[in-house]
């Protein structure tokens, strides 16, 4: 699974695209390094484990965070199942041609 992010600079005049391969979702960390003491406690955070490190996201509500985490986790599970199915079909095909 790949994620593509766009970051805008100088009032949207320039933007940079970042593409990352997603390996997992991280939602069990209680305090994120980017959160300072005294900040709004009504904000919820989750992260994506990528080849380039951990990407952190902030949500306005716990429900919004749960939806994002569930959808990403579901997508990762679907891809994993498809890859496992593909590998088993390939190994089956190779064993059919063995003398």
Secondary structure, DSSP 4 states (H G I P E B T S, - for coil): -EEEEEEEETTTTEEEEEEEEEEEEE---SS-TTPPTTS-TT-EEEEEEETTEEEEEEESSHHHHHHHHHHHHHHHHHHHHHHHHHHHHHHHHHHHT--
